[in-house]
Amino acid sequence: MKTTLKQWRGHLKSLAGAAVLAGVLSVGVVSCGGGGGGSGASSGPPISATGAALPGELVTFTVSGDRSSYSYTIVESAYGIAPGTTRSGTLSRNADGTFTPSVDPNSRVAFLENGLVLGFIRENLGMGLKSYPVLGIQQPITSAAAAAGTYNFVQASCEASNPANCATFFGTFRLNADGTYLVCVGANLAVTGGCPAGSQFPGTYTSTGNGRFALSEGNPATNFGSALAFTSPSTGQKVLLIDLKDSRPSGSGSNGGKGKGIVVAGEQRLISASDIAGSYVTSDGGRVVVSNEGNSYTRTDGADVTTGTIAINSPWAGFARAQATAFNGQADVGVNGYAVLGGSGVYGFVDGTGSTADPQAGLGIRFPFQ
């Protein structure tokens, strides 16, 4: 099963994971150092996380203490949904420890003891009622100084004025303790001279409270999104989620309009096979298993099985590059893409073709299936 950004704007049931691992890890912040425990407990304290939805919405997602119900509230919307809008429903626990929401049997809810939450929203964002994945965190970083560092990132977004015009990107950015940042598209800022001048784009990030940062660029400054950051309790690595809501047309500003979508980023560091080996769940119910050697993967979507290869620390430290090689046992050179690895189990995926004709992306978390 392969999911494109155009399908997301059209008949996509959930951009989460469909294509993401059509290539595997097919992208994402995956986890360095373990998943931190699963969501299989039948009860516990209520869980509430703030997160970014793939289309570009900032939301809070809550699961009840008895794990029988969920609710989400729109905090910021790129599609005109009134802030404070709340939806709710019931959850059914699955045998593997994930949960299925009553409104969509194809979506999944999962959470880890380390504070990561995989949820969803179900909204009409201009193309009918659809489900979209949410990555949420419970204890965000609250200061620019604490968020400072060099990150790898992947981005999936669609142009505000032309939602059919979608694209994916990868690269690096540096957050400075003084609230300024520098983005490098398609290259590595951590290497001296590694980022051409024409690929560097500066801006600022400012705390707006409750662990959120407003992102701006240009003169006069234009706000184009909100960021959430957290530190992995098991590895000390930082992960950043950015909710894009840029209404400028493509080509304006220092780096053009960013569009509407999501950025997933992990603090840059070398990864090993043991960092990525394990199982992952996507919000559309897909399941990915990465081999103990960290060099291959298997993705299962119902009766469909995709297999492929992984190259860690490619094209540079902290990324994993995935290449699909077979679909349902037949040779099929499919999606190749980039996974940003870091944190405690988040992954996001973008393809590596650079094409805007049929870009692919997805989200998920590392999960210890029962």
Residue, then its C-alpha position, 0 to 999 in steps of 0.5 A: m500500500k503506497t500513500t502519496l501527498k496527492q492522495w492525502r489531499g484526495h482519497l487518502k485514508s491516512l497519510a500516516g505510514a501508508a507510504v512511509l514505509a512503502g520504503v520503511l522507516s521509510v522515514g522517520v525519527v525512529s528511535c535511538g535506544g528503545g521504545g520505552g514501554g508500550s500502551g497495552a495497560s488496560s488502565g492508568p492516569p489519563i494521557s494528554a499530549t500536544g502534537a502536530a497532525l500531518p496536514g498542518e494542524l496543532v492539536t492536543f490529544t487525550v486518552s481516558g484513564d480506562r483507555s476506553s475513549y479519546s478526545y482531541t482539541i484543535v489548538e491552531s489550524a492551517y485550514g480554518i478550523a476554529p481553535g478550541t474545536t473538540r471531537s471525541g469517541t471511543l477506543s477498542r483495545n487490540a490484541d497487539g496493545t494498540f487501540t482502534p478509534s470508533v470513527d475509523p477502523n483503519s486508524r490506530v492510537a498508541f502511546l509509550e511510557n516515555g511520553l510519545v503518543l500516536g493519535f489521529i484527527r478526523e476532519n474535512l480539510g477541503m477534500g471530504l472527511k478524512s483521518y490524518p495522523v498526529l504525533g504528540i508529546q507529553q513533556p515538551i522543552t520550554s526554552a530556546a536554550a534547551a532546544a538548541g542543537t543541530y537536527n536532521f529533518v524531513q518535511a512533507s507539505c502542500e502549497a496553500s493556494n494549490p493543495a494538489n502541489c505537494a513536495t517533500f524535503f530533507g536536510t539539516f537545521r541549527l537552532n541557536a540558544d539566542g532564538t535564531y536558526l539556520v536551515c540547510v535544504g538537502a545538505n549537512l550544516a554540521v560539515t564545514g562548507g557542507c551547505p551551499a550558500g544558496s541552500q541556507f535560510p535563516g529565521t527566528y523561533t520564539s517561545t509562546g508558552n506551554g512548550r510551543f515556539a513560533l517560527s518566523e523568517g524574513n523582514p518584516a518577519t512572517n510567522f509560518g508555523s509552530a514547533l514542539a520539542f522534547t528530550s528523550p528520557s532514555t537517550g537524551q536526544k532531542v526531537l522536534l515536531i513543526d506544524l506548518k501553516d504558511s499561506r504565502p505562495s511558493g517562491s515568496g520570502s527567503n525560502g518561499g512559502k512553506g505551505k501546510g504540512i509537518v516537519v519531523a526532526g531528530e538531533q543529529r548523531l550517529i546511529s547503529a543497527s541496534d538503535i533502529a532494530g525492532s517493530y513500528v506501528t503507523s496510524d493506519g494500522g500498518r506494521v514495520v519490522v526492522s531486522n536485528e542487523g538494521n539493514s532490512y525491513t518488512r512492512t505489513d498492510g493487511a494482506d500486503v507485504t513490502t520488503g526492502t533494504i536500509a542503509i544507516n547514516s546515509p546520506w549522513a550521520g543520523f539518517a537512514r535511507a530505505q529502498a523497497t525491493a519487493f511487494n508480495g514476493q515479487a521484485d518491485v523497486g519501489v519507493n526510496g526515502y529518508a528516515v530521520l532517526g532519533g529520540s525515543g521512537v518517532y518516525g516520519f518518512v519522505d521519499g528521496t526522489g525530489s519529485t513534486a509529481d507523486p511525493q510520498a510520506g508517513l508517520g509512526i512510532r516504535f512499538p513493542f507489540q504484544 
